[in-house]
Amino acid sequence: MSEETPIPSLPLPLRKQKAMKACWKPILANWIIPGSGYWMLGQKGRAKVFFGVYAVFCLLAFLQLNYGGGGLPKGGVYVPQLAPLVWMPTLGAAATAGAGPIYGLFAWLFGGTGTEPIRNLTQEYGATYIMVAGLLNWLCLFDLFDRATGRWIWRLPKDEREALQKTAPKD
């Protein structure tokens, strides 16, 4: 009878304080400069693609918000309205805040009570571009947490996990 070679087991994901210690730097770096968290984890291709997409969306947002009105009043990005609480702009601001510190620049340039997110169609595109960049960065932050703690492996389908086990180095 032939002996089967033992299949190495995949490492268990990090939990609690070990997980937070492993992931807080890449997450913070990615929020400040999108793509840098992936760069820190050694996933340079993913970092370049994400930064490129983020930069294009921010550039399009700036151009649409600044020049899209054709002489009309400038549109704006969502800023939180807390007194009294207006939940729709506040949720939009939370989504856009995922864009990182550049959201502060956009809020300073195009936000506030003197502007509205909807002035005309092209300026609404600008607010939407920066919001999508923020939402994309929020999703990347969640993905970074999974990748830094090793949880991404356990979210794969069973057949892909088994293929990873076969290629994993033996202890």
C-alpha positions as CSV (number, residue, x, y, z in Angstrom):
1,M,0.0,0.0,0.0
2,S,1.2,3.5,-0.8
3,E,1.4,6.1,1.9
4,E,-0.3,9.4,1.2
5,T,1.7,12.5,1.9
6,P,0.0,14.5,4.7
7,I,-1.7,17.7,3.5
8,P,-0.4,20.6,5.5
9,S,-3.0,22.6,7.4
10,L,-3.6,26.2,6.8
11,P,-2.7,28.7,9.5
12,L,-5.5,29.8,11.7
13,P,-6.5,33.4,11.5
14,L,-5.3,35.9,14.2
15,R,-7.8,36.8,16.9
16,K,-8.4,39.7,19.3
17,Q,-5.4,41.7,20.2
18,K,-3.0,39.8,17.9
19,A,-5.3,40.7,15.0
20,M,-5.5,44.4,16.0
21,K,-1.7,44.5,16.4
22,A,-1.2,43.0,12.9
23,C,-3.7,45.1,11.0
24,W,-3.9,48.7,12.5
25,K,-0.8,50.0,10.6
26,P,-1.9,48.8,7.1
27,I,-5.4,50.0,7.7
28,L,-4.4,53.5,8.9
29,A,-1.8,53.8,6.0
30,N,-4.4,52.7,3.5
31,W,-6.9,55.3,4.8
32,I,-4.3,58.1,4.6
33,I,-2.9,57.0,1.2
34,P,-5.1,54.5,-0.6
35,G,-3.1,51.5,-1.7
36,S,-0.3,51.9,0.8
37,G,-1.8,49.2,3.1
38,Y,-1.6,46.6,0.4
39,W,1.9,47.8,-0.4
40,M,2.8,47.2,3.3
41,L,1.5,43.6,3.0
42,G,3.6,43.0,-0.1
43,Q,0.7,43.1,-2.6
44,K,2.2,45.7,-4.8
45,G,0.1,45.0,-7.9
46,R,-3.1,45.3,-6.0
47,A,-1.8,48.5,-4.4
48,K,-0.9,50.1,-7.7
49,V,-4.3,49.3,-9.3
50,F,-6.2,50.5,-6.3
51,F,-4.3,53.8,-6.1
52,G,-4.7,54.3,-9.8
53,V,-8.5,53.8,-9.6
54,Y,-8.7,56.1,-6.5
55,A,-6.6,58.8,-8.2
56,V,-8.7,58.8,-11.3
57,F,-12.0,59.0,-9.3
58,C,-10.6,61.9,-7.2
59,L,-9.4,63.7,-10.3
60,L,-12.7,63.3,-12.1
61,A,-14.5,64.5,-8.9
62,F,-12.4,67.6,-8.7
63,L,-12.9,68.4,-12.4
64,Q,-16.6,67.9,-12.3
65,L,-17.1,69.8,-9.1
66,N,-14.9,72.7,-10.2
67,Y,-15.6,73.0,-13.9
68,G,-18.7,71.0,-14.5
69,G,-21.2,73.8,-13.9
70,G,-20.2,76.0,-16.8
71,G,-20.6,79.3,-14.8
72,L,-23.4,78.1,-12.5
73,P,-22.9,78.0,-8.7
74,K,-20.6,75.2,-7.6
75,G,-22.0,72.0,-6.4
76,G,-20.7,70.3,-3.3
77,V,-19.8,67.2,-1.5
78,Y,-21.8,65.9,1.4
79,V,-20.8,67.2,4.8
80,P,-22.4,66.1,8.1
81,Q,-25.4,68.1,9.3
82,L,-25.8,67.3,13.0
83,A,-27.8,70.2,14.4
84,P,-30.5,69.4,13.6
85,L,-29.6,65.9,12.4
86,V,-30.2,65.5,8.7
87,W,-29.4,61.9,8.1
88,M,-29.1,61.7,4.3
89,P,-26.2,64.2,4.0
90,T,-24.6,62.8,7.1
91,L,-24.6,59.3,5.7
92,G,-23.2,60.6,2.4
93,A,-20.5,62.4,4.4
94,A,-19.7,59.1,6.3
95,A,-19.4,57.3,2.9
96,T,-17.2,60.1,1.5
97,A,-15.0,60.2,4.6
98,G,-13.6,56.8,3.5
99,A,-11.6,58.8,0.9
100,G,-9.2,59.7,3.7
101,P,-7.7,63.2,4.4
102,I,-8.5,64.3,0.8
103,Y,-12.2,64.4,2.0
104,G,-11.2,67.3,4.2
105,L,-9.8,69.1,1.2
106,F,-12.9,68.4,-0.9
107,A,-15.2,69.4,2.0
108,W,-13.3,72.7,2.4
109,L,-13.3,73.4,-1.3
110,F,-16.8,72.2,-2.2
111,G,-18.7,71.6,1.0
112,G,-20.6,73.6,3.6
113,T,-23.9,75.2,4.0
114,G,-23.4,77.6,1.0
115,T,-23.4,74.8,-1.5
116,E,-25.7,71.9,-2.1
117,P,-24.7,68.4,-3.5
118,I,-27.3,68.8,-6.3
119,R,-26.9,72.0,-8.4
120,N,-26.8,70.4,-11.8
121,L,-26.1,67.0,-13.2
122,T,-22.4,67.3,-13.9
123,Q,-21.6,68.6,-10.4
124,E,-23.6,65.7,-8.9
125,Y,-21.3,63.4,-10.8
126,G,-18.4,65.0,-9.0
127,A,-20.0,64.4,-5.6
128,T,-20.7,60.8,-6.7
129,Y,-17.1,60.2,-7.9
130,I,-15.6,61.2,-4.6
131,M,-18.2,59.2,-2.7
132,V,-17.5,56.1,-4.7
133,A,-13.7,56.6,-4.0
134,G,-14.6,56.8,-0.3
135,L,-16.8,53.7,-0.4
136,L,-14.2,51.8,-2.3
137,N,-11.6,52.7,0.3
138,W,-13.9,51.5,3.1
139,L,-14.2,48.1,1.3
140,C,-10.5,47.9,0.9
141,L,-10.0,48.6,4.6
142,F,-12.2,45.6,5.5
143,D,-10.3,43.5,3.0
144,L,-7.0,44.6,4.5
145,F,-8.2,43.5,7.9
146,D,-9.0,40.0,6.5
147,R,-5.7,39.8,4.7
148,A,-3.5,41.0,7.6
149,T,-5.2,38.6,10.0
150,G,-5.3,35.6,7.7
151,R,-9.1,35.4,7.5
152,W,-9.3,35.8,3.7
153,I,-8.2,32.1,3.3
154,W,-11.2,30.9,5.2
155,R,-13.6,32.9,3.0
156,L,-12.6,31.0,-0.1
157,P,-14.6,28.1,-1.4
158,K,-13.6,24.7,-0.1
159,D,-12.0,23.5,-3.4
160,E,-9.8,26.7,-3.6
161,R,-8.8,26.3,0.1
162,E,-7.8,22.6,-0.5
163,A,-5.7,23.7,-3.5
164,L,-3.9,26.2,-1.2
165,Q,-3.3,23.5,1.3
166,K,-1.6,21.4,-1.2
167,T,0.7,24.2,-2.2
168,A,1.4,25.4,1.3
169,P,4.9,24.8,2.7
170,K,5.1,21.8,5.0
171,D,6.1,22.6,8.6
